[in-house]
Amino acid sequence: MNITDPIIILKDLWTKESIFEQLDNDVDLTAEDITDEDAIEWVTREADLKFDAISYGEDFYGRNVSKLNYELVQKIKERRS
């Protein structure tokens, strides 16, 4: 492996379906409601939170992912309106 080759860990990859499954929402949404842009933004922000959780703890991660999930659900609802 070259020093500039990306290191990909398949178990840490997200799909729209896996994002949707962890949303833990009770609204009438589907994984198909998540746009490509929303998914990319969510994954990017979740990765930052996961890294910060190393310093701030699991509770920090849980609280902030909940906020991230809420924002995603609100975006989807607004598009539907």
C-alpha positions, 0 to 999 in steps of 0.5 A: 500500500502506498502512503497516499492510498485510502484505507477503507474499512467496509464495516464502517461504511454507510448506506442510505439504508443504514443511515435510515435504520439508525434514525430511530424516528417514528415519522413516515419516511423511507431510506429513499427519501434521503438524497445523495447530498443529505447522505454525504453531509450526514456521513461527513458530519458523523465521522467528525463526531465519531472522531471527537467522541474519542476525547469527549466520550460516548455521551457526546457522540450520542447527543450530537448524532441525535441532533444530526438525525433530527436535522436530517428528518427535518430536511426530508419533511421540508422537501415533502411539504 
